[in-house]
Amino acid sequence: MNKPYPQPGETPQWGPGQPPATPGYGYPAYPPPQQPAGYGFPQQTAPPGAPLLALGDITVVGDQIITPAGTLPLRGAVWNATDLSHTEEKIPSHAIVLAIVFFIFCLLGLFFLLMKEKKTTGYIQVSVTSAGRHHSTMIPAHRQDAFQAVMAQVAYARSLSGM
């Protein structure tokens, strides 16, 4: 049925299998409207299958790499990772207070100055280049071994790209 209301003398066709004439809640417009190229994010459908790997907003599914900028071919992709994180080691403030308090009472308070805490901040940048296109993502690093974990995933992605 192409018209929202039948003309006099026409028999309305309703029921399953008959799309509504006007798009409504739960029904897409037939045919789907086409957006001009370069407007917003590209319309893409996910290929079937479970994701093999996900690094930030980069996902590897089947033989494709899905990014917010579009889909890239997996074969021949070049993967890079850069560690932009840093780790600070410092004496916590409560250890300094305990060292001062216990130094007054006994000389063993200086052992509290041996307490150290490590804090890792920053990001790990992962980039992929394939078919002349490039995408990069930043993954937050909250632990010291975060870069090694990301590099293990990048090594797996490199092995998939070489197949």
Secondary structure as the mmCIF struct_conf table of DSSP 4:
data_model
#
loop_
_struct_conf.conf_type_id
_struct_conf.id
_struct_conf.beg_label_comp_id
_struct_conf.beg_label_asym_id
_struct_conf.beg_label_seq_id
_struct_conf.end_label_comp_id
_struct_conf.end_label_asym_id
_struct_conf.end_label_seq_id
BEND BEND1 LYS A 3 TYR A 5
HELX_LH_PP_P HELX_LH_PP_P1 PRO A 6 GLN A 7
TURN_TY1_P TURN_TY1_P1 PRO A 8 GLY A 9
HELX_LH_PP_P HELX_LH_PP_P2 GLU A 10 PRO A 12
BEND BEND2 GLY A 15 GLY A 15
TURN_TY1_P TURN_TY1_P2 PRO A 16 GLY A 17
BEND BEND3 ALA A 21 THR A 22
STRN STRN1 GLY A 24 GLY A 24
TURN_TY1_P TURN_TY1_P3 TYR A 25 GLY A 26
STRN STRN2 TYR A 27 TYR A 27
BEND BEND4 TYR A 30 PRO A 31
HELX_LH_PP_P HELX_LH_PP_P3 PRO A 32 PRO A 36
TURN_TY1_P TURN_TY1_P4 ALA A 37 GLY A 38
BEND BEND5 TYR A 39 PHE A 41
HELX_LH_PP_P HELX_LH_PP_P4 PRO A 42 GLN A 43
HELX_LH_PP_P HELX_LH_PP_P5 ALA A 46 PRO A 47
BEND BEND6 PRO A 48 GLY A 49
STRN STRN3 PRO A 51 LEU A 55
TURN_TY1_P TURN_TY1_P5 GLY A 56 ASP A 57
STRN STRN4 ILE A 58 VAL A 61
TURN_TY1_P TURN_TY1_P6 GLY A 62 ASP A 63
STRN STRN5 GLN A 64 THR A 67
TURN_TY1_P TURN_TY1_P7 PRO A 68 ALA A 69
STRN STRN6 GLY A 70 PRO A 73
BEND BEND7 LEU A 74 LEU A 74
TURN_TY1_P TURN_TY1_P8 ARG A 75 GLY A 76
STRN STRN7 VAL A 78 LYS A 90
HELX_RH_AL_P HELX_RH_AL_P1 SER A 93 PHE A 105
HELX_RH_3T_P HELX_RH_3T_P1 LEU A 107 LEU A 114
STRN STRN8 GLU A 117 SER A 130
TURN_TY1_P TURN_TY1_P9 ALA A 131 GLY A 132
STRN STRN9 ARG A 133 PRO A 140
BEND BEND8 ARG A 143 ARG A 143
TURN_TY1_P TURN_TY1_P10 GLN A 144 ASP A 145
HELX_RH_AL_P HELX_RH_AL_P2 ALA A 146 SER A 161
TURN_TY1_P TURN_TY1_P11 GLY A 162 GLY A 162
#
